Amino acid sequence: MPRPTSAREAVWSIRLKREIDEILEKEAKKRGISKNDLVKSIILDWAYRNGYNKVLHFNFRNTTITLWDFLLNQTVDITYTGDKRLFCEHCRTHNCGHVYYAVTSIPEVARKVRRGEIRVD
């Protein structure tokens, strides 16, 4: 059961098998984020892919796409890397709900994917 900490946040406590905790720890370390931020990123990714979050394309300039994420209530930058991939600066990964949104909902990005200018893994 969540404990409310403010009008906008709740704190959850869950029990995980050690193996799952180790997987989360390894992935969080790889991304350079905390396990807490990793779990939030995973939940947000699920929300984006299942229509529970609204994201607004805010700007696309040079090598950066800026989105407004309504669940986070903040902007999120996605950068175009030298290996033709998109990298989410918030989630610290090439594969998250923000990248999914950019590839599926921003026409210019979708065109670049079709032409092979952006690689999607």
N, C-alpha and C positions, 0 to 999 in steps of 0.2 A: 504494500500500500504506500503511495507516495506521501511524503510530508511536504506541505507547502512551505516555501522559504520566502516567497514574495508573491505579489500578484501575477508575476510572469514566469516563475520557476517553481519546480517541485523537485525534491531530492528523493531518489529511489535507492533502495538497498536490495541487491539480489545475490543469490548464492549460485556460484558456477563450479562445475567440475574443474579440477586442477588443470586438465588438458586444455579446456576452453580458455581458462585464464592465461595459460602459457602461450596459446595462439594469439590472443589479444595483446599480450605483452610484446611478443615478437613483432607483430604488425605495427603496433604503436611506436616501437623503437625504430623500425624501418622508416616510418613516416616522420619521425621526430616530433611526435605529439604524445599527450598523455593517454592512458587507457580510457579515461573518462571522455576525452574529446573523440577518441576513435569510436567508442560506442555511440556517442551522439551522432557522429558522421554516418554510421551504419543505419541508425534509426531514421535520420533525415533522408538518406538515400532511398530507403524503403518508402518513405512518405512521398518523395518526388515521383518515384516510379509508379505509385498507386494513386496519384491524384489528390493527395492530402495537403500538398503545399503549393503555394503560388510563388512563382518566380517571375520577375520582370526583367527583360533584356534592357539594360540601362545604357550601355555604350560598347562600341567595338572599334578600337583604335590600334593601329599597328599590330602588336603582338599580344594585346590584352583585350579580353571580353569582360565587361563589368556587368554583373547581375545584381538585382535587388532581391534578396531572399526574405519573404514575409515571415516565415517561422523564426528565423534568426534575427529579424528586424535590423538587417545590416547589408552592406554591399559585399559581394564576393567577387574576387578577381580570378579569372581563368587565363593562364598565359599559354601562348603557342611556343612550344620548345623547338630546339634545333632538329630534333628527330621526328618532326611533323606530328607531334602529339599535343593534346591539350592537358594542362596541369592545373588542378584546382589549388589555389593558394590557401584556401580555408581548410579543406579536408586533407591536403598534402598528398594527393594521389591523382593518377590519370583516369581513374574510374570511380566516379561518384555521381550522385544525383545532379549536381551542378553541371558536370560535363555532359551527362545524359541529356539534360535540358538543352544545353547549347547545341548539341548535335541534332536533336530531334525537333527543336522549336525555333531556331534562328535560321531563316532561309539562307543567308550568306554562308553560314557555317556548314549547313547541309550540302550546299553546292560544292564547297571546298572538299568535303568528305567524298562526294560522288566523283569528283575530278582527281582524287588521290592526293590532294594538297594537304589534307589532314588525315592522319591515320587513326583509326579507332581499334582498340584491342578488345 
